[in-house]
């Protein structure tokens, strides 16, 4: 059984930083694409950042220049470095791993930004 486990969420003040991690277990091959999504309270889940196995990255405009996605392909682990955090970044953050014929989601980790 494939599972993705996120960690690194928490409470941080505006302007602070957090680093999220997502490790995949139970899968021997590398995901083609690993992504981070977030879901603020009462809102839909939206993509934040994406990285492919050949290093292509994508960022939503709302986080561009503040967040950095990276991955360790050997460990099937993806990271999200979040700097200059704002209250609007408060959400549950989910990681997603996708191959050509399958998709797996993590259970989410809460990020709260407030004074």
N, C-alpha and C positions, 0 to 999 in steps of 0.2 A: 504494500500500500504506500502510495506516494503522499507525503505530507510536507507542507511548507510552514516553517515556524518563524514568525517575526519577533524581534526583540528590540529594545532600545527606546521605546516610547516613554513618556513621562510628562511632568509639569515643568515648564520653563518660562522665564520672564521674556517679555518682548526684547528683541535684539540678541537673544541667546541662541545657542546651537544644540542640536541633537544629532546623533548618528543612528539610523535604523539599520538593522541587519535582517536578512531573510535567508535561512538555510533550508535546503531541500534534502529530504531523506527518502530512501526507498526507490531511487531512480539512478540507473547506472550511466545514462547518457546525459549530455548537457542540453539544457533548454535552448532553443533557438533564440527566444526572446524572453527577457525578464523585465517586469514592469512594477511600478508603484502606482497605486490608486489611493484616493482618499475620499472619505464620506463625512462631511460635516453633519451636525445634528439636524435632522429633518430635511436633508437634501440628498440628491442622488450621488452615486459613486462616480467619480471622474478620474481620468488618467492624469498622473502628475509627471511621470518620467518613464523612459523606456531605454533599454540597451539590448542590442543584439549580440550574437556570438562573434561577430566580426567587428564589434566596437562602435557601431553606429548608435548615436544617442539622440533622444528627443526630449524636450521639456515643454510643459505647458507655459504659456506666457506669464502666468501668475507666479511662477517660481524660477523663471530663467534668471541666471546670475546669482541666485541665492542657494539653490539646491544643486547637488552633484551626485549623479548616479554612477556606480561602478560595480564591477562584478569580479569574482574569482571563479573562473570557469572550471578549474580543477575541483573546486569544492561545491560547485553549483550554488554559490552564495551571491546575493546581490545586496548592495549597500545604498543608503541614501543619506548623504551628508546634508544637513539642513542648517543653514546659517541665516543670520538676520531674521529670525522668526518673528512673525506678526500674529496678533490675535486671530486674524482671518485664516491662519494655517491650522487652527484647532480642528481636529477631525480624527476619525479612526483611519489609520493607514494600513492598506492591504498590499501584499505582494502577490504577483501572478507570474507563473512560469508557463510558457507555451512552447510546444513542439509543433510539428507540421500537422499532427492529427489529435492533439490532446492539450488540455488546459487545466492547470491546478491553481487553487487559491489558498492563501494562508488565512488564519483566523482573525487577523487584525491586531493592531497595537494602538493604544490611545495616545495621541499627542495633544496636550493642552498648553496654550500660550496665553498667559495672563499675568498682570503685575502681582 
